[in-house]
Amino acid sequence: MITLGALMGFFLFSGASMAKPSPAPDLPSYTVALTAYNAVPEQTSSHPLVTASGAYSNPEVIAARSQDFGKELPFGTIIELDGSNITSKYTCGYDVVKPHIGYRVIGDVLNKVYTKRIDILLDTKTNYTAADGSQINAARVLGICKDVTIRIVGFVDIKNIPDTQAELTALVEKNNSLAFK
């Protein structure tokens, strides 16, 4: 089993650098419940634009992790989400919201009552139209997805998180050639 210390030795670079291991079999992965939230006081704190790590609450790239994953997923961990094994199809809108997920950087933390969970930050303006014509926020559309696989694909300095999903994706792809040994 690969330890987090070994992973950090392979992945952690100064600045905005990070690496994506290849091939996939050696990637550390976890099975989690996946939910989503918005950067609003009712769902975060009285300072919704600042995450627990001190990073800006950027709905394009930020995710929160439950506190039980503190050692496995420290702030700055870049994760990839895979919903192919979801067992909660009736409470989970993963396939609908998937275009807004992409890679995510762990920059926030959930309330201690939640375990084995990742919560992705979504924009309050991303809405879907229901059959009755009403607008439903993407976080509500996602719902609760069980048995989502997350994979660690690298690390980034929490002070240098890319601003957009395109920049984060480019960073992961650029560093794709660095692999586990």
C-alpha positions as a LaTeX table, in Angstrom:
\begin{tabular}{lrrr}
\hline
Residue & $x$ (\AA) & $y$ (\AA) & $z$ (\AA) \\
\hline
Met1 & 0.00 & 0.00 & 0.00 \\
Ile2 & 1.29 & 3.44 & $-0.89$ \\
Thr3 & 1.36 & 5.88 & 2.00 \\
Leu4 & 0.36 & 9.51 & 1.82 \\
Gly5 & 3.96 & 10.45 & 2.58 \\
Ala6 & 5.14 & 8.52 & $-0.47$ \\
Leu7 & 2.45 & 10.16 & $-2.56$ \\
Met8 & 3.46 & 13.58 & $-1.35$ \\
Gly9 & 7.05 & 12.80 & $-2.29$ \\
Phe10 & 5.95 & 12.00 & $-5.84$ \\
Phe11 & 3.37 & 14.72 & $-6.28$ \\
Leu12 & 3.97 & 17.74 & $-4.10$ \\
Phe13 & 5.75 & 20.54 & $-5.85$ \\
Ser14 & 5.99 & 24.22 & $-5.01$ \\
Gly15 & 3.71 & 26.73 & $-6.68$ \\
Ala16 & 0.94 & 25.45 & $-8.91$ \\
Ser17 & 2.75 & 22.28 & $-10.00$ \\
Met18 & 1.25 & 18.84 & $-9.52$ \\
Ala19 & 1.37 & 15.46 & $-11.15$ \\
Lys20 & $-1.13$ & 12.93 & $-12.41$ \\
Pro21 & $-0.05$ & 9.35 & $-11.94$ \\
Ser22 & $-0.36$ & 7.02 & $-14.88$ \\
Pro23 & $-1.44$ & 4.26 & $-15.39$ \\
Ala24 & $-4.57$ & 4.26 & $-13.24$ \\
Pro25 & $-4.20$ & 1.03 & $-11.16$ \\
Asp26 & $-1.85$ & 2.62 & $-8.61$ \\
Leu27 & $-3.98$ & 5.71 & $-8.04$ \\
Pro28 & $-5.21$ & 5.96 & $-4.47$ \\
Ser29 & $-9.00$ & 5.84 & $-4.62$ \\
Tyr30 & $-11.88$ & 5.93 & $-2.18$ \\
Thr31 & $-15.57$ & 5.16 & $-2.35$ \\
Val32 & $-17.64$ & 8.04 & $-1.01$ \\
Ala33 & $-21.04$ & 9.64 & $-0.91$ \\
Leu34 & $-21.08$ & 12.68 & $-3.19$ \\
Thr35 & $-23.14$ & 15.78 & $-2.54$ \\
Ala36 & $-22.90$ & 19.42 & $-3.55$ \\
Tyr37 & $-23.21$ & 22.82 & $-1.92$ \\
Asn38 & $-23.31$ & 26.50 & $-2.76$ \\
Ala39 & $-21.20$ & 29.30 & $-1.26$ \\
Val40 & $-24.04$ & 30.85 & 0.73 \\
Pro41 & $-24.20$ & 31.45 & 4.52 \\
Glu42 & $-27.02$ & 28.92 & 4.94 \\
Gln43 & $-24.76$ & 26.14 & 3.61 \\
Thr44 & $-21.33$ & 27.26 & 4.78 \\
Ser45 & $-20.44$ & 29.91 & 7.35 \\
Ser46 & $-20.92$ & 33.61 & 7.78 \\
His47 & $-17.99$ & 34.01 & 5.35 \\
Pro48 & $-19.14$ & 31.88 & 2.40 \\
Leu49 & $-16.55$ & 33.19 & $-0.06$ \\
Val50 & $-13.65$ & 31.82 & 2.00 \\
Thr51 & $-13.12$ & 28.08 & 2.45 \\
Ala52 & $-11.72$ & 26.33 & 5.53 \\
Ser53 & $-8.31$ & 26.29 & 3.82 \\
Gly54 & $-8.43$ & 30.05 & 3.27 \\
Ala55 & $-8.90$ & 29.64 & $-0.48$ \\
Tyr56 & $-11.57$ & 31.51 & $-2.43$ \\
Ser57 & $-14.86$ & 29.58 & $-2.74$ \\
Asn58 & $-14.54$ & 29.01 & $-6.46$ \\
Pro59 & $-17.43$ & 26.87 & $-7.74$ \\
Glu60 & $-15.43$ & 25.77 & $-10.79$ \\
Val61 & $-12.75$ & 23.90 & $-8.87$ \\
Ile62 & $-13.36$ & 23.58 & $-5.11$ \\
Ala63 & $-14.58$ & 20.51 & $-3.22$ \\
Ala64 & $-14.97$ & 19.84 & 0.48 \\
Arg65 & $-14.10$ & 16.58 & 2.20 \\
Ser66 & $-15.45$ & 15.05 & 5.37 \\
Gln67 & $-13.15$ & 15.41 & 8.36 \\
Asp68 & $-12.39$ & 11.67 & 8.47 \\
Phe69 & $-10.45$ & 12.13 & 5.19 \\
Gly70 & $-8.15$ & 14.80 & 6.65 \\
Lys71 & $-4.97$ & 12.73 & 6.30 \\
Glu72 & $-5.85$ & 11.06 & 3.00 \\
Leu73 & $-7.10$ & 14.23 & 1.29 \\
Pro74 & $-5.26$ & 17.26 & 2.66 \\
Phe75 & $-6.04$ & 20.71 & 1.31 \\
Gly76 & $-4.66$ & 21.03 & $-2.22$ \\
Thr77 & $-5.38$ & 17.42 & $-3.23$ \\
Ile78 & $-6.70$ & 17.23 & $-6.79$ \\
Ile79 & $-9.33$ & 14.56 & $-7.27$ \\
Glu80 & $-11.12$ & 12.99 & $-10.19$ \\
Leu81 & $-14.66$ & 11.70 & $-9.68$ \\
Asp82 & $-16.09$ & 8.55 & $-11.26$ \\
Gly83 & $-19.82$ & 7.93 & $-11.00$ \\
Ser84 & $-19.89$ & 4.65 & $-12.91$ \\
Asn85 & $-20.64$ & 2.57 & $-9.79$ \\
Ile86 & $-23.37$ & 4.75 & $-8.26$ \\
Thr87 & $-25.98$ & 2.69 & $-6.44$ \\
Ser88 & $-28.40$ & 5.51 & $-5.67$ \\
Lys89 & $-29.80$ & 6.31 & $-9.12$ \\
Tyr90 & $-33.10$ & 7.62 & $-7.71$ \\
Thr91 & $-31.51$ & 10.16 & $-5.36$ \\
Cys92 & $-28.55$ & 11.03 & $-7.54$ \\
Gly93 & $-28.43$ & 13.36 & $-10.52$ \\
Tyr94 & $-24.74$ & 12.75 & $-11.24$ \\
Asp95 & $-25.23$ & 12.22 & $-14.97$ \\
Val96 & $-27.13$ & 15.52 & $-15.25$ \\
Val97 & $-24.60$ & 17.58 & $-13.27$ \\
Lys98 & $-21.47$ & 15.78 & $-14.51$ \\
Pro99 & $-20.55$ & 18.52 & $-17.05$ \\
His100 & $-20.10$ & 20.91 & $-14.10$ \\
Ile101 & $-17.90$ & 18.62 & $-12.00$ \\
Gly102 & $-14.54$ & 18.05 & $-13.74$ \\
Tyr103 & $-11.46$ & 17.78 & $-11.57$ \\
Arg104 & $-11.74$ & 19.26 & $-8.07$ \\
Val105 & $-9.29$ & 20.62 & $-5.51$ \\
Ile106 & $-9.91$ & 19.82 & $-1.86$ \\
Gly107 & $-10.13$ & 23.27 & $-0.30$ \\
Asp108 & $-12.94$ & 23.00 & 2.20 \\
Val109 & $-14.18$ & 20.71 & 4.94 \\
Leu110 & $-17.60$ & 19.38 & 5.88 \\
Asn111 & $-19.32$ & 19.44 & 9.26 \\
Lys112 & $-18.01$ & 16.65 & 11.50 \\
Val113 & $-21.35$ & 14.80 & 11.40 \\
Tyr114 & $-20.59$ & 13.64 & 7.83 \\
Thr115 & $-18.19$ & 10.80 & 7.06 \\
Lys116 & $-16.83$ & 9.29 & 3.86 \\
Arg117 & $-18.20$ & 12.19 & 1.86 \\
Ile118 & $-17.11$ & 14.68 & $-0.80$ \\
Asp119 & $-19.15$ & 17.83 & $-1.30$ \\
Ile120 & $-18.50$ & 19.74 & $-4.52$ \\
Leu121 & $-19.03$ & 23.47 & $-4.69$ \\
Leu122 & $-21.38$ & 24.50 & $-7.50$ \\
Asp123 & $-22.38$ & 27.91 & $-8.76$ \\
Thr124 & $-25.64$ & 29.32 & $-7.41$ \\
Lys125 & $-26.48$ & 30.42 & $-10.97$ \\
Thr126 & $-26.26$ & 26.92 & $-12.47$ \\
Asn127 & $-29.88$ & 25.80 & $-12.60$ \\
Tyr128 & $-31.90$ & 23.21 & $-14.44$ \\
Thr129 & $-35.49$ & 23.46 & $-15.57$ \\
Ala130 & $-37.85$ & 20.91 & $-14.03$ \\
Ala131 & $-40.80$ & 19.37 & $-15.87$ \\
Asp132 & $-43.10$ & 21.95 & $-14.29$ \\
Gly133 & $-40.90$ & 24.80 & $-15.53$ \\
Ser134 & $-39.40$ & 25.64 & $-12.15$ \\
Gln135 & $-35.68$ & 26.22 & $-11.75$ \\
Ile136 & $-33.66$ & 23.80 & $-9.58$ \\
Asn137 & $-30.12$ & 24.56 & $-8.47$ \\
Ala138 & $-27.46$ & 22.08 & $-9.63$ \\
Ala139 & $-26.57$ & 21.21 & $-6.02$ \\
Arg140 & $-30.13$ & 20.00 & $-5.44$ \\
Val141 & $-30.21$ & 18.20 & $-8.78$ \\
Leu142 & $-27.08$ & 16.25 & $-7.80$ \\
Gly143 & $-28.69$ & 15.13 & $-4.54$ \\
Ile144 & $-26.93$ & 12.33 & $-2.68$ \\
Cys145 & $-24.88$ & 9.95 & $-4.80$ \\
Lys146 & $-23.63$ & 6.81 & $-3.09$ \\
Asp147 & $-20.65$ & 4.71 & $-4.15$ \\
Val148 & $-18.84$ & 7.38 & $-6.15$ \\
Thr149 & $-15.16$ & 6.65 & $-6.66$ \\
Ile150 & $-12.69$ & 9.47 & $-6.18$ \\
Arg151 & $-9.07$ & 9.19 & $-7.30$ \\
Ile152 & $-6.18$ & 11.35 & $-6.24$ \\
Val153 & $-4.60$ & 12.75 & $-9.40$ \\
Gly154 & $-2.21$ & 15.25 & $-7.85$ \\
Phe155 & $-1.67$ & 18.16 & $-5.54$ \\
Val156 & $-1.55$ & 21.91 & $-5.93$ \\
Asp157 & $-0.46$ & 24.60 & $-3.50$ \\
Ile158 & $-3.66$ & 25.88 & $-1.92$ \\
Lys159 & $-2.49$ & 29.45 & $-2.57$ \\
Asn160 & $-2.16$ & 28.74 & $-6.32$ \\
Ile161 & $-5.36$ & 26.92 & $-7.24$ \\
Pro162 & $-6.26$ & 27.45 & $-10.90$ \\
Asp163 & $-9.24$ & 29.76 & $-11.42$ \\
Thr164 & $-11.09$ & 27.72 & $-14.00$ \\
Gln165 & $-11.88$ & 24.11 & $-14.77$ \\
Ala166 & $-10.03$ & 24.52 & $-18.09$ \\
Glu167 & $-6.87$ & 25.68 & $-16.29$ \\
Leu168 & $-7.10$ & 22.84 & $-13.75$ \\
Thr169 & $-7.63$ & 20.28 & $-16.51$ \\
Ala170 & $-4.69$ & 21.68 & $-18.48$ \\
Leu171 & $-2.51$ & 21.45 & $-15.36$ \\
Val172 & $-3.47$ & 17.81 & $-14.80$ \\
Glu173 & $-2.93$ & 16.93 & $-18.47$ \\
Lys174 & 0.37 & 18.82 & $-18.66$ \\
Asn175 & 1.76 & 16.82 & $-15.77$ \\
Asn176 & 0.30 & 13.52 & $-16.95$ \\
Ser177 & 3.71 & 12.14 & $-17.92$ \\
Leu178 & 4.96 & 12.06 & $-14.30$ \\
Ala179 & 4.06 & 8.66 & $-12.92$ \\
Phe180 & 4.43 & 6.39 & $-9.92$ \\
Lys181 & 7.57 & 4.29 & $-9.92$ \\
\hline
\end{tabular}
